[in-house]
Amino acid sequence: MFNLLCDAILPNWVVNSFPIIKFILLILIVLASIALIVIVLCQESEEGGSNAITGIKESYYAQNKGANKEGRLRRATIILSIFIAVTVIIFFILTEIYPNSIWS
């Protein structure tokens, strides 16, 4: 039913471009996922809870993590995760509007 409604409202060129847009979104999702995997593997693991047990306060270096490599990697991880989530939502909305295969 939603498909019939979209065919009546949307111009023909928009409906014809859905498979191309879906293919581009799929490529973007794959590339962003690979980049996210590489970024996560480049991050150093945090030792959770050791400071709470020993009572050691954070150093000046640890307080300014946003300005160094770890902070940039953490920020890139968050941005890429949000980008992937939004792109996947858009992809599935387009799949609902135009359910044909992305290859046809």
C-alpha positions as CSV (number, residue, x, y, z in Angstrom):
1,M,0.0,0.0,0.0
2,F,2.8,2.4,0.9
3,N,4.4,1.5,-2.5
4,L,1.3,2.6,-4.4
5,L,1.1,5.8,-2.4
6,C,4.8,6.7,-3.3
7,D,4.3,5.9,-6.9
8,A,1.4,8.3,-7.0
9,I,3.2,11.1,-5.2
10,L,6.8,10.8,-6.3
11,P,7.9,11.8,-9.8
12,N,9.0,9.0,-12.1
13,W,12.7,10.0,-12.2
14,V,12.9,9.8,-8.4
15,V,11.4,6.3,-8.3
16,N,13.8,5.2,-11.1
17,S,16.8,6.6,-9.2
18,F,16.1,4.6,-5.9
19,P,18.1,1.6,-6.9
20,I,21.1,3.7,-7.7
21,I,20.8,5.6,-4.5
22,K,20.4,2.4,-2.5
23,F,23.6,1.0,-4.2
24,I,25.6,4.1,-3.3
25,L,24.3,4.0,0.3
26,L,25.3,0.3,0.5
27,I,28.8,1.2,-0.7
28,L,29.1,4.0,1.8
29,I,28.0,1.7,4.6
30,V,30.6,-0.9,3.7
31,L,33.4,1.7,3.4
32,A,32.4,3.3,6.7
33,S,32.3,0.0,8.4
34,I,35.8,-1.0,7.3
35,A,37.1,2.4,8.4
36,L,35.4,2.0,11.8
37,I,37.0,-1.5,12.2
38,V,40.4,0.0,11.5
39,I,39.9,2.9,13.8
40,V,38.8,0.7,16.7
41,L,41.8,-1.6,16.1
42,C,44.1,1.4,16.3
43,Q,42.8,2.5,19.7
44,E,44.6,1.5,22.8
45,S,42.6,-0.4,25.4
46,E,41.7,1.4,28.6
47,E,42.5,-0.2,31.9
48,G,39.1,0.1,33.5
49,G,38.8,0.5,37.2
50,S,42.4,0.5,38.2
51,N,42.3,4.2,39.1
52,A,39.3,3.7,41.2
53,I,41.0,1.0,43.2
54,T,44.3,2.7,43.7
55,G,42.9,6.2,44.1
56,I,45.3,7.8,41.7
57,K,43.9,11.0,40.2
58,E,44.2,11.6,36.5
59,S,47.2,13.4,35.2
60,Y,47.1,16.5,33.1
61,Y,47.8,14.4,30.0
62,A,44.8,12.1,30.8
63,Q,42.5,15.1,31.3
64,N,43.3,16.5,27.9
65,K,42.8,13.4,25.9
66,G,40.6,15.2,23.3
67,A,43.6,17.0,21.9
68,N,45.8,13.9,21.3
69,K,45.6,10.8,19.1
70,E,43.4,8.8,21.4
71,G,40.8,11.7,21.6
72,R,40.7,12.1,17.8
73,L,40.3,8.3,17.4
74,R,37.5,8.2,20.0
75,R,35.8,11.2,18.2
76,A,36.1,9.5,14.8
77,T,34.6,6.3,16.2
78,I,31.6,8.2,17.5
79,I,31.1,10.1,14.2
80,L,31.5,7.0,12.0
81,S,29.1,5.1,14.2
82,I,26.4,7.8,13.9
83,F,27.0,8.0,10.2
84,I,26.6,4.3,9.8
85,A,23.4,4.3,11.9
86,V,21.9,7.1,9.9
87,T,22.9,5.6,6.5
88,V,21.4,2.2,7.4
89,I,18.2,3.8,8.5
90,I,18.0,5.8,5.2
91,F,18.8,2.6,3.3
92,F,16.0,0.6,4.9
93,I,13.5,3.5,4.4
94,L,14.4,3.5,0.7
95,T,14.0,-0.3,0.7
96,E,10.5,0.0,2.2
97,I,9.6,2.6,-0.5
98,Y,11.1,0.7,-3.4
99,P,11.3,-3.0,-2.4
100,N,12.8,-4.3,-5.7
101,S,16.3,-5.6,-5.7
102,I,19.2,-3.1,-5.5
103,W,20.7,-4.8,-8.6
104,S,17.8,-4.4,-10.9
